[in-house]
Amino acid sequence: MQPRNMSMSGVVDLAAVKAAGEAKAKAEQARAEAARRGDTGAVPPSSLVIDVDEAGFERDVLQRSAEVPVVIDFWAEWCEPCKQLSPVLERLAREYNGRFVLAKVDVDANQMLMQQFQIQGIPAVFAVVAGQALPLFQGAAPEAQIRETLDQLIQVGEQRFGLTGITVDAEGAEPGADAEPQERVGPYDALLEAAVRALDADDFGGAAQAYRNVLADDPGNTEAKLGLAQAELLSRVKGMDPQQVRKEAAERADDVPAQIAAADLDLVGGHVEDAFGRLVEAVRRTAGEDRDAARLRLLELFEVIGSDDPRVTAARQALARVLF
C-alpha cells in the first residue's frame, strides 16, 4: 500500500470526546495533587511508546492529549507494511523525547476504535491533540515525510493549544543510596528574585525583562514563563479605564482588540472562565489576523493560570472545537 498524505485540517469526531471532560478534570486534579507532594511529573522513557486498547483509550489518549500530542499507530500482526513503519515511529518517539507520545492500537483486537476513526486500511497514523483527532498519513511513509508531519503536528500543538510536551526522566538516573540531599540553587535565582521585587514595586516592565533574561538562557524555565505572563498581563491593564473597556466590549462584540482588553481585565479580576470564554467566542466569530490575535492572547492567558488548571484544559477543548 502506497502512503497517502492526509490533510492536517481534517478532524474525525469521536463520540468519546464528549465523555472525556470529567475524566480530564480528574486527571488535572491528580497532577495538581502530585505537584503538591513534590512529584515533578517526569515520566520514564518507556512511557513514550504505549499499547492502547478500547478500555484505556479515554485515559491513555484523550486525557493525555491535553498535555502532549498523541500519535496513534493502527497496526496488525499480519500487516507487512506495519512491520516497516512501527519501528520507525517508536524510534522517533524516543528521539523527540516527550514532544509527542506514540500509542499503538492493534486493530484486530480493537475493532470499535478502527470504526470510530473510519480506517479503510493499515498502517494508518492519526494524532489526537486537545481531544481532537487529526489524520496524518496512511501506508509505510518515508522517514523524511514522517519527520515533516511530526514537526507540523508539534507546531500545531504548541501554537494553537499551548502544548509543550512532557518531561522525560533520564534512564538510570536514580540517585545512589549514599548520596546526600543537596539544596538546588539554580543559576537564575538572583534574576528571579529581582523580578519578584520588581513585581512587588509595580515595575512590571522591569519584572518582564528579568524573566526574559532567564528565558533567553533557559526557555523551559517554568517559573520564568509564569512570571513573564503575569508581568505582561499586569502591565497591559495598568493604565486601563475598566468601565470604558467593558463598555466598549459590550457595545462591539466583533471588535477583537476590545474583547482582548476586556479578557485581560476579566483575568486580573479573577473571572477566569469569563476571560477564556470571551476569547474563545472571539476566535469563533472572526477570521484571519483578528482570529490569530484572539487565539494568541488566549494562549498567553493560559500561561498566567498554568497548564495544570482544569479551567485551562476546558478552554483548550473549547478552542479546539471552534478552530476545527
C-alpha positions as semicolon CSV with decimal commas, in nm:
position;residue;x (nm);y (nm);z (nm)
1;M;0,000;0,000;0,000
2;Q;0,142;0,337;-0,102
3;P;0,147;0,613;0,159
4;R;-0,136;0,862;0,123
5;N;-0,100;1,207;0,273
6;M;-0,398;1,326;0,472
7;S;-0,490;1,686;0,549
8;M;-0,386;1,821;0,886
9;S;-0,705;2,032;0,888
10;G;-0,944;1,734;0,880
11;V;-1,096;1,625;1,208
12;V;-1,264;1,297;1,300
13;D;-1,546;1,340;1,551
14;L;-1,507;1,095;1,838
15;A;-1,815;1,024;2,043
16;A;-1,584;0,951;2,335
17;V;-1,460;1,310;2,339
18;K;-1,789;1,424;2,492
19;A;-1,734;1,195;2,791
20;A;-1,371;1,293;2,836
21;G;-1,424;1,627;3,011
22;E;-1,491;1,491;3,358
23;A;-1,211;1,236;3,329
24;K;-0,968;1,504;3,216
25;A;-1,062;1,726;3,509
26;K;-0,990;1,438;3,744
27;A;-0,654;1,386;3,575
28;E;-0,568;1,753;3,622
29;Q;-0,662;1,731;3,990
30;A;-0,440;1,425;4,027
31;R;-0,149;1,610;3,868
32;A;-0,205;1,908;4,096
33;E;-0,203;1,678;4,397
34;A;0,118;1,515;4,273
35;A;0,276;1,858;4,239
36;R;0,183;1,942;4,599
37;R;0,358;1,622;4,704
38;G;0,672;1,733;4,521
39;D;0,629;1,500;4,224
40;T;0,791;1,662;3,917
41;G;0,560;1,481;3,675
42;A;0,852;1,343;3,475
43;V;0,786;1,012;3,301
44;P;1,027;0,728;3,217
45;P;1,131;0,681;2,852
46;S;0,920;0,364;2,841
47;S;0,607;0,584;2,869
48;L;0,674;0,742;2,530
49;V;0,552;0,430;2,346
50;I;0,240;0,261;2,485
51;D;-0,005;-0,009;2,381
52;V;-0,364;0,117;2,392
53;D;-0,696;-0,068;2,382
54;E;-1,057;0,043;2,382
55;A;-1,088;0,028;2,760
56;G;-0,789;0,256;2,816
57;F;-0,835;0,490;2,519
58;E;-1,001;0,770;2,716
59;R;-0,729;0,769;2,983
60;D;-0,424;0,695;2,771
61;V;-0,509;0,904;2,465
62;L;-0,786;1,160;2,527
63;Q;-0,671;1,268;2,872
64;R;-0,305;1,265;2,777
65;S;-0,371;1,474;2,465
66;A;-0,448;1,770;2,693
67;E;-0,077;1,774;2,782
68;V;0,103;1,641;2,476
69;P;0,013;1,539;2,117
70;V;-0,060;1,165;2,100
71;V;0,026;0,988;1,772
72;I;-0,176;0,670;1,711
73;D;-0,029;0,384;1,507
74;F;-0,305;0,149;1,388
75;W;-0,141;-0,184;1,305
76;A;-0,189;-0,562;1,293
77;E;0,041;-0,860;1,327
78;W;-0,030;-0,982;0,972
79;C;0,041;-0,640;0,813
80;E;0,386;-0,634;0,648
81;P;0,396;-0,254;0,590
82;C;0,315;-0,214;0,960
83;K;0,633;-0,403;1,044
84;Q;0,828;-0,145;0,846
85;L;0,654;0,162;0,985
86;S;0,609;0,081;1,355
87;P;0,982;0,057;1,444
88;V;1,043;0,394;1,278
89;L;0,764;0,559;1,477
90;E;0,888;0,403;1,802
91;R;1,242;0,525;1,739
92;L;1,121;0,876;1,659
93;A;0,903;0,885;1,970
94;R;1,214;0,830;2,182
95;E;1,422;1,069;1,973
96;Y;1,166;1,350;2,009
97;N;1,194;1,299;2,386
98;G;0,849;1,393;2,511
99;R;0,732;1,620;2,227
100;F;0,475;1,354;2,143
101;V;0,362;1,014;2,275
102;L;0,312;0,711;2,047
103;A;0,001;0,499;2,114
104;K;-0,009;0,161;1,933
105;V;-0,351;0,012;1,856
106;D;-0,389;-0,347;1,733
107;V;-0,689;-0,321;1,500
108;D;-0,772;-0,692;1,526
109;A;-0,828;-0,655;1,899
110;N;-0,988;-0,309;1,884
111;Q;-1,241;-0,306;1,601
112;M;-1,451;-0,032;1,760
113;L;-1,160;0,215;1,755
114;M;-1,092;0,127;1,392
115;Q;-1,455;0,208;1,308
116;Q;-1,455;0,534;1,506
117;F;-1,152;0,657;1,311
118;Q;-1,308;0,537;0,983
119;I;-0,993;0,348;0,887
120;Q;-1,002;0,184;0,545
121;G;-0,655;0,025;0,550
122;I;-0,344;-0,010;0,763
123;P;-0,097;0,105;0,865
124;A;-0,284;0,426;0,938
125;V;-0,147;0,704;1,158
126;F;-0,357;0,964;1,338
127;A;-0,289;1,217;1,610
128;V;-0,507;1,345;1,895
129;V;-0,442;1,700;2,015
130;A;-0,651;1,850;2,297
131;G;-0,916;1,585;2,240
132;Q;-0,935;1,640;1,863
133;A;-0,830;1,371;1,614
134;L;-0,619;1,462;1,310
135;P;-0,548;1,217;1,024
136;L;-0,175;1,220;0,942
137;F;-0,093;0,959;0,676
138;Q;-0,168;0,607;0,561
139;G;0,087;0,345;0,449
140;A;0,457;0,294;0,523
141;A;0,566;0,653;0,460
142;P;0,935;0,751;0,417
143;E;1,106;0,870;0,734
144;A;1,163;1,219;0,593
145;Q;0,789;1,257;0,535
146;I;0,713;1,124;0,884
147;R;0,954;1,374;1,043
148;E;0,799;1,662;0,849
149;T;0,449;1,557;0,956
150;L;0,554;1,521;1,321
151;D;0,717;1,864;1,317
152;Q;0,395;2,015;1,180
153;L;0,192;1,834;1,444
154;I;0,412;1,959;1,727
155;Q;0,391;2,312;1,588
156;V;0,010;2,291;1,580
157;G;0,009;2,165;1,939
158;E;0,229;2,448;2,059
159;Q;0,086;2,738;1,862
160;R;-0,285;2,654;1,873
161;F;-0,316;2,481;2,207
162;G;-0,005;2,572;2,406
163;L;0,105;2,208;2,442
164;T;0,478;2,194;2,509
165;G;0,521;1,821;2,570
166;I;0,611;1,620;2,878
167;T;0,929;1,589;3,081
168;V;1,121;1,263;3,042
169;D;1,345;1,121;3,313
170;A;1,693;1,018;3,205
171;E;1,718;0,638;3,208
172;G;1,903;0,503;3,509
173;A;1,915;0,843;3,676
174;E;1,826;0,721;4,024
175;P;2,044;0,871;4,296
176;G;2,285;0,641;4,481
177;A;2,191;0,513;4,821
178;D;2,473;0,707;4,986
179;A;2,402;1,033;4,809
180;E;2,324;1,319;5,046
181;P;2,045;1,557;4,953
182;Q;2,176;1,890;4,835
183;E;1,997;2,220;4,811
184;R;1,926;2,302;4,449
185;V;2,045;2,654;4,376
186;G;1,987;2,746;4,014
187;P;2,197;2,998;3,820
188;Y;1,892;3,225;3,781
189;D;1,798;3,273;4,145
190;A;1,919;3,634;4,154
191;L;1,727;3,727;3,840
192;L;1,409;3,558;3,960
193;E;1,431;3,733;4,298
194;A;1,486;4,065;4,122
195;A;1,179;4,002;3,909
196;V;0,965;3,934;4,218
197;R;1,089;4,255;4,382
198;A;1,002;4,447;4,065
199;L;0,653;4,299;4,063
200;D;0,604;4,398;4,427
201;A;0,708;4,754;4,335
202;D;0,466;4,762;4,036
203;D;0,764;4,781;3,800
204;F;0,608;4,540;3,554
205;G;0,843;4,631;3,271
206;G;1,147;4,559;3,486
207;A;0,999;4,230;3,605
208;A;0,921;4,123;3,250
209;Q;1,275;4,198;3,136
210;A;1,423;3,999;3,424
211;Y;1,207;3,700;3,333
212;R;1,304;3,736;2,965
213;N;1,670;3,730;3,063
214;V;1,615;3,394;3,234
215;L;1,421;3,253;2,940
216;A;1,689;3,362;2,695
217;D;1,922;3,105;2,854
218;D;1,661;2,858;2,980
219;P;1,349;2,863;2,756
220;G;1,182;2,589;2,958
221;N;1,208;2,761;3,297
222;T;0,855;2,723;3,436
223;E;0,882;2,993;3,700
224;A;1,009;3,247;3,449
225;K;0,740;3,162;3,192
226;L;0,465;3,202;3,450
227;G;0,618;3,521;3,589
228;L;0,658;3,678;3,245
229;A;0,297;3,606;3,156
230;Q;0,180;3,765;3,481
231;A;0,405;4,069;3,444
232;E;0,291;4,131;3,088
233;L;-0,074;4,098;3,187
234;L;-0,039;4,343;3,477
235;S;0,148;4,585;3,252
236;R;-0,132;4,578;2,995
237;V;-0,412;4,651;3,244
238;K;-0,221;4,908;3,450
239;G;-0,340;5,212;3,253
240;M;-0,685;5,085;3,159
241;D;-1,014;5,250;3,248
242;P;-1,210;4,937;3,345
243;Q;-1,551;5,100;3,297
244;Q;-1,466;5,225;2,949
245;V;-1,306;4,893;2,846
246;R;-1,613;4,696;2,949
247;K;-1,847;4,945;2,782
248;E;-1,661;4,913;2,451
249;A;-1,652;4,533;2,473
250;A;-2,028;4,520;2,540
251;E;-2,110;4,753;2,251
252;R;-1,870;4,599;1,996
253;A;-1,888;4,223;2,011
254;D;-1,692;4,187;1,685
255;D;-1,413;4,426;1,789
256;V;-1,130;4,184;1,875
257;P;-0,899;4,441;2,045
258;A;-1,191;4,542;2,267
259;Q;-1,262;4,179;2,358
260;I;-0,893;4,113;2,425
261;A;-0,871;4,413;2,660
262;A;-1,184;4,302;2,845
263;A;-1,048;3,947;2,876
264;D;-0,732;4,084;3,038
265;L;-0,945;4,269;3,291
266;D;-1,157;3,958;3,349
267;L;-0,849;3,754;3,435
268;V;-0,696;4,015;3,665
269;G;-1,031;4,035;3,843
270;G;-1,034;3,659;3,898
271;H;-1,303;3,583;3,638
272;V;-1,100;3,314;3,465
273;E;-1,383;3,132;3,284
274;D;-1,524;3,465;3,160
275;A;-1,186;3,565;3,016
276;F;-1,136;3,232;2,842
277;G;-1,494;3,217;2,716
278;R;-1,476;3,571;2,577
279;L;-1,167;3,490;2,371
280;V;-1,293;3,151;2,253
281;E;-1,604;3,330;2,127
282;A;-1,386;3,593;1,955
283;V;-1,197;3,314;1,778
284;R;-1,526;3,157;1,670
285;R;-1,670;3,481;1,529
286;T;-1,364;3,606;1,341
287;A;-1,106;3,507;1,080
288;G;-0,759;3,598;0,959
289;E;-0,545;3,832;1,170
290;D;-0,825;3,905;1,417
291;R;-0,873;3,536;1,485
292;D;-0,498;3,483;1,532
293;A;-0,479;3,780;1,770
294;A;-0,759;3,640;1,989
295;R;-0,613;3,288;1,981
296;L;-0,263;3,404;2,074
297;R;-0,389;3,617;2,363
298;L;-0,585;3,316;2,490
299;L;-0,267;3,106;2,487
300;E;-0,088;3,383;2,679
301;L;-0,360;3,381;2,942
302;F;-0,325;3,003;2,971
303;E;0,035;3,070;3,078
304;V;-0,085;3,304;3,354
305;I;-0,312;3,038;3,506
306;G;-0,092;2,733;3,439
307;S;-0,148;2,422;3,231
308;D;-0,246;2,207;3,533
309;D;-0,561;2,410;3,599
310;P;-0,881;2,228;3,488
311;R;-1,016;2,559;3,354
312;V;-0,727;2,573;3,108
313;T;-0,797;2,217;2,997
314;A;-1,164;2,300;2,939
315;A;-1,077;2,615;2,746
316;R;-0,831;2,423;2,528
317;Q;-1,108;2,181;2,438
318;A;-1,341;2,471;2,354
319;L;-1,070;2,633;2,143
320;A;-1,015;2,310;1,954
321;R;-1,386;2,286;1,874
322;V;-1,405;2,634;1,723
323;L;-1,074;2,607;1,536
324;F;-1,163;2,285;1,361
